[in-house]
Amino acid sequence: MPVSIRLLYQSVAECLDESDASDNVLTFDEPVRAVEIWHDEEEPQEFEVNGITLHVAPGGWRSIIDGISSDEVTIPSGVDCIVSRLV
């Protein structure tokens, strides 16, 4: 019998970068339940998602995120980055 599997949090619903931030805060249309973060700084950078501080190494990082559900992500000042809300 065929089984239907739906992969959760694999599609990008919204994609914002540092140019979309106001005072280092990105605001999405809906709360962030899963996130993908990219930057190419040499050192890990701190991003705050749902009240949780994430230390993200250079390159891409993707995960389901817990915490207090929010539509805001705080990004480090002066860092080029791309943050995506996944569905």
MODELLER restraints for C-alpha pairs under 7 A, 6 or more apart:
rsr = mdl.restraints
at = mdl.atoms
rsr.add(forms.Gaussian(group=physical.xy_distance, feature=features.Distance(at['CA:8:A'], at['CA:87:A']), mean=6.37, stdev=0.5))
rsr.add(forms.Gaussian(group=physical.xy_distance, feature=features.Distance(at['CA:9:A'], at['CA:34:A']), mean=6.07, stdev=0.5))
rsr.add(forms.Gaussian(group=physical.xy_distance, feature=features.Distance(at['CA:9:A'], at['CA:86:A']), mean=4.97, stdev=0.5))
rsr.add(forms.Gaussian(group=physical.xy_distance, feature=features.Distance(at['CA:9:A'], at['CA:87:A']), mean=4.14, stdev=0.5))
rsr.add(forms.Gaussian(group=physical.xy_distance, feature=features.Distance(at['CA:10:A'], at['CA:86:A']), mean=6.22, stdev=0.5))
rsr.add(forms.Gaussian(group=physical.xy_distance, feature=features.Distance(at['CA:10:A'], at['CA:87:A']), mean=6.17, stdev=0.5))
rsr.add(forms.Gaussian(group=physical.xy_distance, feature=features.Distance(at['CA:11:A'], at['CA:86:A']), mean=5.41, stdev=0.5))
rsr.add(forms.Gaussian(group=physical.xy_distance, feature=features.Distance(at['CA:11:A'], at['CA:87:A']), mean=5.33, stdev=0.5))
rsr.add(forms.Gaussian(group=physical.xy_distance, feature=features.Distance(at['CA:12:A'], at['CA:84:A']), mean=6.21, stdev=0.5))
rsr.add(forms.Gaussian(group=physical.xy_distance, feature=features.Distance(at['CA:12:A'], at['CA:85:A']), mean=5.98, stdev=0.5))
rsr.add(forms.Gaussian(group=physical.xy_distance, feature=features.Distance(at['CA:12:A'], at['CA:86:A']), mean=4.60, stdev=0.5))
rsr.add(forms.Gaussian(group=physical.xy_distance, feature=features.Distance(at['CA:12:A'], at['CA:87:A']), mean=6.32, stdev=0.5))
rsr.add(forms.Gaussian(group=physical.xy_distance, feature=features.Distance(at['CA:13:A'], at['CA:85:A']), mean=5.66, stdev=0.5))
rsr.add(forms.Gaussian(group=physical.xy_distance, feature=features.Distance(at['CA:13:A'], at['CA:86:A']), mean=5.47, stdev=0.5))
rsr.add(forms.Gaussian(group=physical.xy_distance, feature=features.Distance(at['CA:13:A'], at['CA:87:A']), mean=6.03, stdev=0.5))
rsr.add(forms.Gaussian(group=physical.xy_distance, feature=features.Distance(at['CA:14:A'], at['CA:84:A']), mean=5.55, stdev=0.5))
rsr.add(forms.Gaussian(group=physical.xy_distance, feature=features.Distance(at['CA:14:A'], at['CA:85:A']), mean=5.23, stdev=0.5))
rsr.add(forms.Gaussian(group=physical.xy_distance, feature=features.Distance(at['CA:15:A'], at['CA:82:A']), mean=6.90, stdev=0.5))
rsr.add(forms.Gaussian(group=physical.xy_distance, feature=features.Distance(at['CA:15:A'], at['CA:83:A']), mean=5.84, stdev=0.5))
rsr.add(forms.Gaussian(group=physical.xy_distance, feature=features.Distance(at['CA:15:A'], at['CA:84:A']), mean=4.25, stdev=0.5))
rsr.add(forms.Gaussian(group=physical.xy_distance, feature=features.Distance(at['CA:15:A'], at['CA:85:A']), mean=6.47, stdev=0.5))
rsr.add(forms.Gaussian(group=physical.xy_distance, feature=features.Distance(at['CA:16:A'], at['CA:82:A']), mean=5.83, stdev=0.5))
rsr.add(forms.Gaussian(group=physical.xy_distance, feature=features.Distance(at['CA:16:A'], at['CA:83:A']), mean=5.41, stdev=0.5))
rsr.add(forms.Gaussian(group=physical.xy_distance, feature=features.Distance(at['CA:16:A'], at['CA:84:A']), mean=6.23, stdev=0.5))
rsr.add(forms.Gaussian(group=physical.xy_distance, feature=features.Distance(at['CA:17:A'], at['CA:81:A']), mean=5.53, stdev=0.5))
rsr.add(forms.Gaussian(group=physical.xy_distance, feature=features.Distance(at['CA:17:A'], at['CA:82:A']), mean=4.43, stdev=0.5))
rsr.add(forms.Gaussian(group=physical.xy_distance, feature=features.Distance(at['CA:17:A'], at['CA:83:A']), mean=6.03, stdev=0.5))
rsr.add(forms.Gaussian(group=physical.xy_distance, feature=features.Distance(at['CA:18:A'], at['CA:80:A']), mean=5.89, stdev=0.5))
rsr.add(forms.Gaussian(group=physical.xy_distance, feature=features.Distance(at['CA:18:A'], at['CA:81:A']), mean=5.88, stdev=0.5))
rsr.add(forms.Gaussian(group=physical.xy_distance, feature=features.Distance(at['CA:20:A'], at['CA:26:A']), mean=6.35, stdev=0.5))
rsr.add(forms.Gaussian(group=physical.xy_distance, feature=features.Distance(at['CA:24:A'], at['CA:74:A']), mean=5.70, stdev=0.5))
rsr.add(forms.Gaussian(group=physical.xy_distance, feature=features.Distance(at['CA:24:A'], at['CA:75:A']), mean=5.32, stdev=0.5))
rsr.add(forms.Gaussian(group=physical.xy_distance, feature=features.Distance(at['CA:24:A'], at['CA:76:A']), mean=6.59, stdev=0.5))
rsr.add(forms.Gaussian(group=physical.xy_distance, feature=features.Distance(at['CA:24:A'], at['CA:77:A']), mean=6.09, stdev=0.5))
rsr.add(forms.Gaussian(group=physical.xy_distance, feature=features.Distance(at['CA:25:A'], at['CA:72:A']), mean=6.39, stdev=0.5))
rsr.add(forms.Gaussian(group=physical.xy_distance, feature=features.Distance(at['CA:25:A'], at['CA:73:A']), mean=5.63, stdev=0.5))
rsr.add(forms.Gaussian(group=physical.xy_distance, feature=features.Distance(at['CA:25:A'], at['CA:74:A']), mean=4.43, stdev=0.5))
rsr.add(forms.Gaussian(group=physical.xy_distance, feature=features.Distance(at['CA:25:A'], at['CA:75:A']), mean=6.12, stdev=0.5))
rsr.add(forms.Gaussian(group=physical.xy_distance, feature=features.Distance(at['CA:26:A'], at['CA:72:A']), mean=5.53, stdev=0.5))
rsr.add(forms.Gaussian(group=physical.xy_distance, feature=features.Distance(at['CA:26:A'], at['CA:73:A']), mean=5.16, stdev=0.5))
rsr.add(forms.Gaussian(group=physical.xy_distance, feature=features.Distance(at['CA:26:A'], at['CA:74:A']), mean=6.30, stdev=0.5))
rsr.add(forms.Gaussian(group=physical.xy_distance, feature=features.Distance(at['CA:27:A'], at['CA:71:A']), mean=5.65, stdev=0.5))
rsr.add(forms.Gaussian(group=physical.xy_distance, feature=features.Distance(at['CA:27:A'], at['CA:72:A']), mean=4.56, stdev=0.5))
rsr.add(forms.Gaussian(group=physical.xy_distance, feature=features.Distance(at['CA:27:A'], at['CA:73:A']), mean=6.63, stdev=0.5))
rsr.add(forms.Gaussian(group=physical.xy_distance, feature=features.Distance(at['CA:28:A'], at['CA:71:A']), mean=5.06, stdev=0.5))
rsr.add(forms.Gaussian(group=physical.xy_distance, feature=features.Distance(at['CA:28:A'], at['CA:72:A']), mean=6.24, stdev=0.5))
rsr.add(forms.Gaussian(group=physical.xy_distance, feature=features.Distance(at['CA:29:A'], at['CA:71:A']), mean=6.66, stdev=0.5))
rsr.add(forms.Gaussian(group=physical.xy_distance, feature=features.Distance(at['CA:30:A'], at['CA:71:A']), mean=5.34, stdev=0.5))
rsr.add(forms.Gaussian(group=physical.xy_distance, feature=features.Distance(at['CA:31:A'], at['CA:69:A']), mean=5.84, stdev=0.5))
rsr.add(forms.Gaussian(group=physical.xy_distance, feature=features.Distance(at['CA:31:A'], at['CA:70:A']), mean=4.65, stdev=0.5))
rsr.add(forms.Gaussian(group=physical.xy_distance, feature=features.Distance(at['CA:31:A'], at['CA:71:A']), mean=3.90, stdev=0.5))
rsr.add(forms.Gaussian(group=physical.xy_distance, feature=features.Distance(at['CA:32:A'], at['CA:69:A']), mean=6.65, stdev=0.5))
rsr.add(forms.Gaussian(group=physical.xy_distance, feature=features.Distance(at['CA:32:A'], at['CA:70:A']), mean=6.04, stdev=0.5))
rsr.add(forms.Gaussian(group=physical.xy_distance, feature=features.Distance(at['CA:32:A'], at['CA:71:A']), mean=5.53, stdev=0.5))
rsr.add(forms.Gaussian(group=physical.xy_distance, feature=features.Distance(at['CA:32:A'], at['CA:85:A']), mean=5.80, stdev=0.5))
rsr.add(forms.Gaussian(group=physical.xy_distance, feature=features.Distance(at['CA:33:A'], at['CA:64:A']), mean=5.98, stdev=0.5))
rsr.add(forms.Gaussian(group=physical.xy_distance, feature=features.Distance(at['CA:33:A'], at['CA:65:A']), mean=5.46, stdev=0.5))
rsr.add(forms.Gaussian(group=physical.xy_distance, feature=features.Distance(at['CA:33:A'], at['CA:66:A']), mean=6.92, stdev=0.5))
rsr.add(forms.Gaussian(group=physical.xy_distance, feature=features.Distance(at['CA:34:A'], at['CA:63:A']), mean=5.63, stdev=0.5))
rsr.add(forms.Gaussian(group=physical.xy_distance, feature=features.Distance(at['CA:34:A'], at['CA:64:A']), mean=3.97, stdev=0.5))
rsr.add(forms.Gaussian(group=physical.xy_distance, feature=features.Distance(at['CA:34:A'], at['CA:65:A']), mean=5.18, stdev=0.5))
rsr.add(forms.Gaussian(group=physical.xy_distance, feature=features.Distance(at['CA:34:A'], at['CA:85:A']), mean=6.10, stdev=0.5))
rsr.add(forms.Gaussian(group=physical.xy_distance, feature=features.Distance(at['CA:34:A'], at['CA:86:A']), mean=5.14, stdev=0.5))
rsr.add(forms.Gaussian(group=physical.xy_distance, feature=features.Distance(at['CA:34:A'], at['CA:87:A']), mean=6.92, stdev=0.5))
rsr.add(forms.Gaussian(group=physical.xy_distance, feature=features.Distance(at['CA:35:A'], at['CA:62:A']), mean=5.67, stdev=0.5))
rsr.add(forms.Gaussian(group=physical.xy_distance, feature=features.Distance(at['CA:35:A'], at['CA:63:A']), mean=5.70, stdev=0.5))
rsr.add(forms.Gaussian(group=physical.xy_distance, feature=features.Distance(at['CA:35:A'], at['CA:64:A']), mean=6.37, stdev=0.5))
rsr.add(forms.Gaussian(group=physical.xy_distance, feature=features.Distance(at['CA:35:A'], at['CA:65:A']), mean=6.88, stdev=0.5))
rsr.add(forms.Gaussian(group=physical.xy_distance, feature=features.Distance(at['CA:35:A'], at['CA:84:A']), mean=5.62, stdev=0.5))
rsr.add(forms.Gaussian(group=physical.xy_distance, feature=features.Distance(at['CA:35:A'], at['CA:85:A']), mean=4.93, stdev=0.5))
rsr.add(forms.Gaussian(group=physical.xy_distance, feature=features.Distance(at['CA:35:A'], at['CA:86:A']), mean=5.53, stdev=0.5))
rsr.add(forms.Gaussian(group=physical.xy_distance, feature=features.Distance(at['CA:36:A'], at['CA:60:A']), mean=6.96, stdev=0.5))
rsr.add(forms.Gaussian(group=physical.xy_distance, feature=features.Distance(at['CA:36:A'], at['CA:61:A']), mean=5.51, stdev=0.5))
rsr.add(forms.Gaussian(group=physical.xy_distance, feature=features.Distance(at['CA:36:A'], at['CA:62:A']), mean=4.16, stdev=0.5))
rsr.add(forms.Gaussian(group=physical.xy_distance, feature=features.Distance(at['CA:36:A'], at['CA:63:A']), mean=6.61, stdev=0.5))
rsr.add(forms.Gaussian(group=physical.xy_distance, feature=features.Distance(at['CA:36:A'], at['CA:83:A']), mean=5.73, stdev=0.5))
rsr.add(forms.Gaussian(group=physical.xy_distance, feature=features.Distance(at['CA:36:A'], at['CA:84:A']), mean=5.06, stdev=0.5))
rsr.add(forms.Gaussian(group=physical.xy_distance, feature=features.Distance(at['CA:36:A'], at['CA:85:A']), mean=6.73, stdev=0.5))
rsr.add(forms.Gaussian(group=physical.xy_distance, feature=features.Distance(at['CA:37:A'], at['CA:60:A']), mean=5.78, stdev=0.5))
rsr.add(forms.Gaussian(group=physical.xy_distance, feature=features.Distance(at['CA:37:A'], at['CA:61:A']), mean=5.31, stdev=0.5))
rsr.add(forms.Gaussian(group=physical.xy_distance, feature=features.Distance(at['CA:37:A'], at['CA:62:A']), mean=6.47, stdev=0.5))
rsr.add(forms.Gaussian(group=physical.xy_distance, feature=features.Distance(at['CA:37:A'], at['CA:82:A']), mean=5.84, stdev=0.5))
rsr.add(forms.Gaussian(group=physical.xy_distance, feature=features.Distance(at['CA:37:A'], at['CA:83:A']), mean=4.60, stdev=0.5))
rsr.add(forms.Gaussian(group=physical.xy_distance, feature=features.Distance(at['CA:37:A'], at['CA:84:A']), mean=6.51, stdev=0.5))
rsr.add(forms.Gaussian(group=physical.xy_distance, feature=features.Distance(at['CA:38:A'], at['CA:58:A']), mean=6.96, stdev=0.5))
rsr.add(forms.Gaussian(group=physical.xy_distance, feature=features.Distance(at['CA:38:A'], at['CA:59:A']), mean=5.38, stdev=0.5))
rsr.add(forms.Gaussian(group=physical.xy_distance, feature=features.Distance(at['CA:38:A'], at['CA:60:A']), mean=4.48, stdev=0.5))
rsr.add(forms.Gaussian(group=physical.xy_distance, feature=features.Distance(at['CA:38:A'], at['CA:61:A']), mean=6.45, stdev=0.5))
rsr.add(forms.Gaussian(group=physical.xy_distance, feature=features.Distance(at['CA:38:A'], at['CA:81:A']), mean=5.49, stdev=0.5))
rsr.add(forms.Gaussian(group=physical.xy_distance, feature=features.Distance(at['CA:38:A'], at['CA:82:A']), mean=5.16, stdev=0.5))
rsr.add(forms.Gaussian(group=physical.xy_distance, feature=features.Distance(at['CA:38:A'], at['CA:83:A']), mean=6.50, stdev=0.5))
rsr.add(forms.Gaussian(group=physical.xy_distance, feature=features.Distance(at['CA:39:A'], at['CA:58:A']), mean=5.44, stdev=0.5))
rsr.add(forms.Gaussian(group=physical.xy_distance, feature=features.Distance(at['CA:39:A'], at['CA:59:A']), mean=5.66, stdev=0.5))
rsr.add(forms.Gaussian(group=physical.xy_distance, feature=features.Distance(at['CA:39:A'], at['CA:80:A']), mean=6.17, stdev=0.5))
rsr.add(forms.Gaussian(group=physical.xy_distance, feature=features.Distance(at['CA:39:A'], at['CA:81:A']), mean=4.55, stdev=0.5))
rsr.add(forms.Gaussian(group=physical.xy_distance, feature=features.Distance(at['CA:39:A'], at['CA:82:A']), mean=6.68, stdev=0.5))
rsr.add(forms.Gaussian(group=physical.xy_distance, feature=features.Distance(at['CA:40:A'], at['CA:58:A']), mean=4.80, stdev=0.5))
rsr.add(forms.Gaussian(group=physical.xy_distance, feature=features.Distance(at['CA:40:A'], at['CA:59:A']), mean=5.77, stdev=0.5))
rsr.add(forms.Gaussian(group=physical.xy_distance, feature=features.Distance(at['CA:41:A'], at['CA:58:A']), mean=5.76, stdev=0.5))
rsr.add(forms.Gaussian(group=physical.xy_distance, feature=features.Distance(at['CA:42:A'], at['CA:58:A']), mean=6.37, stdev=0.5))
rsr.add(forms.Gaussian(group=physical.xy_distance, feature=features.Distance(at['CA:43:A'], at['CA:57:A']), mean=6.50, stdev=0.5))
rsr.add(forms.Gaussian(group=physical.xy_distance, feature=features.Distance(at['CA:43:A'], at['CA:58:A']), mean=6.81, stdev=0.5))
rsr.add(forms.Gaussian(group=physical.xy_distance, feature=features.Distance(at['CA:44:A'], at['CA:55:A']), mean=5.78, stdev=0.5))
rsr.add(forms.Gaussian(group=physical.xy_distance, feature=features.Distance(at['CA:44:A'], at['CA:56:A']), mean=5.06, stdev=0.5))
rsr.add(forms.Gaussian(group=physical.xy_distance, feature=features.Distance(at['CA:44:A'], at['CA:57:A']), mean=4.07, stdev=0.5))
rsr.add(forms.Gaussian(group=physical.xy_distance, feature=features.Distance(at['CA:44:A'], at['CA:58:A']), mean=6.16, stdev=0.5))
rsr.add(forms.Gaussian(group=physical.xy_distance, feature=features.Distance(at['CA:45:A'], at['CA:55:A']), mean=5.43, stdev=0.5))
rsr.add(forms.Gaussian(group=physical.xy_distance, feature=features.Distance(at['CA:45:A'], at['CA:56:A']), mean=5.26, stdev=0.5))
rsr.add(forms.Gaussian(group=physical.xy_distance, feature=features.Distance(at['CA:45:A'], at['CA:57:A']), mean=6.50, stdev=0.5))
rsr.add(forms.Gaussian(group=physical.xy_distance, feature=features.Distance(at['CA:45:A'], at['CA:76:A']), mean=6.74, stdev=0.5))
rsr.add(forms.Gaussian(group=physical.xy_distance, feature=features.Distance(at['CA:46:A'], at['CA:53:A']), mean=6.29, stdev=0.5))
rsr.add(forms.Gaussian(group=physical.xy_distance, feature=features.Distance(at['CA:46:A'], at['CA:54:A']), mean=5.48, stdev=0.5))
rsr.add(forms.Gaussian(group=physical.xy_distance, feature=features.Distance(at['CA:46:A'], at['CA:55:A']), mean=4.68, stdev=0.5))
rsr.add(forms.Gaussian(group=physical.xy_distance, feature=features.Distance(at['CA:46:A'], at['CA:56:A']), mean=6.27, stdev=0.5))
rsr.add(forms.Gaussian(group=physical.xy_distance, feature=features.Distance(at['CA:46:A'], at['CA:75:A']), mean=6.98, stdev=0.5))
rsr.add(forms.Gaussian(group=physical.xy_distance, feature=features.Distance(at['CA:46:A'], at['CA:76:A']), mean=6.17, stdev=0.5))
rsr.add(forms.Gaussian(group=physical.xy_distance, feature=features.Distance(at['CA:47:A'], at['CA:53:A']), mean=5.69, stdev=0.5))
rsr.add(forms.Gaussian(group=physical.xy_distance, feature=features.Distance(at['CA:47:A'], at['CA:54:A']), mean=5.15, stdev=0.5))
rsr.add(forms.Gaussian(group=physical.xy_distance, feature=features.Distance(at['CA:47:A'], at['CA:55:A']), mean=6.61, stdev=0.5))
rsr.add(forms.Gaussian(group=physical.xy_distance, feature=features.Distance(at['CA:47:A'], at['CA:73:A']), mean=6.97, stdev=0.5))
rsr.add(forms.Gaussian(group=physical.xy_distance, feature=features.Distance(at['CA:47:A'], at['CA:74:A']), mean=5.61, stdev=0.5))
rsr.add(forms.Gaussian(group=physical.xy_distance, feature=features.Distance(at['CA:47:A'], at['CA:75:A']), mean=4.94, stdev=0.5))
rsr.add(forms.Gaussian(group=physical.xy_distance, feature=features.Distance(at['CA:47:A'], at['CA:76:A']), mean=6.42, stdev=0.5))
rsr.add(forms.Gaussian(group=physical.xy_distance, feature=features.Distance(at['CA:48:A'], at['CA:54:A']), mean=5.99, stdev=0.5))
rsr.add(forms.Gaussian(group=physical.xy_distance, feature=features.Distance(at['CA:48:A'], at['CA:73:A']), mean=5.62, stdev=0.5))
rsr.add(forms.Gaussian(group=physical.xy_distance, feature=features.Distance(at['CA:48:A'], at['CA:74:A']), mean=4.92, stdev=0.5))
rsr.add(forms.Gaussian(group=physical.xy_distance, feature=features.Distance(at['CA:48:A'], at['CA:75:A']), mean=6.77, stdev=0.5))
rsr.add(forms.Gaussian(group=physical.xy_distance, feature=features.Distance(at['CA:49:A'], at['CA:72:A']), mean=6.97, stdev=0.5))
rsr.add(forms.Gaussian(group=physical.xy_distance, feature=features.Distance(at['CA:49:A'], at['CA:73:A']), mean=4.98, stdev=0.5))
rsr.add(forms.Gaussian(group=physical.xy_distance, feature=features.Distance(at['CA:49:A'], at['CA:74:A']), mean=6.80, stdev=0.5))
rsr.add(forms.Gaussian(group=physical.xy_distance, feature=features.Distance(at['CA:50:A'], at['CA:66:A']), mean=6.87, stdev=0.5))
rsr.add(forms.Gaussian(group=physical.xy_distance, feature=features.Distance(at['CA:50:A'], at['CA:67:A']), mean=5.03, stdev=0.5))
rsr.add(forms.Gaussian(group=physical.xy_distance, feature=features.Distance(at['CA:50:A'], at['CA:68:A']), mean=4.89, stdev=0.5))
rsr.add(forms.Gaussian(group=physical.xy_distance, feature=features.Distance(at['CA:50:A'], at['CA:69:A']), mean=5.29, stdev=0.5))
rsr.add(forms.Gaussian(group=physical.xy_distance, feature=features.Distance(at['CA:50:A'], at['CA:70:A']), mean=5.29, stdev=0.5))
rsr.add(forms.Gaussian(group=physical.xy_distance, feature=features.Distance(at['CA:51:A'], at['CA:67:A']), mean=6.04, stdev=0.5))
rsr.add(forms.Gaussian(group=physical.xy_distance, feature=features.Distance(at['CA:51:A'], at['CA:68:A']), mean=6.06, stdev=0.5))
rsr.add(forms.Gaussian(group=physical.xy_distance, feature=features.Distance(at['CA:52:A'], at['CA:67:A']), mean=6.41, stdev=0.5))
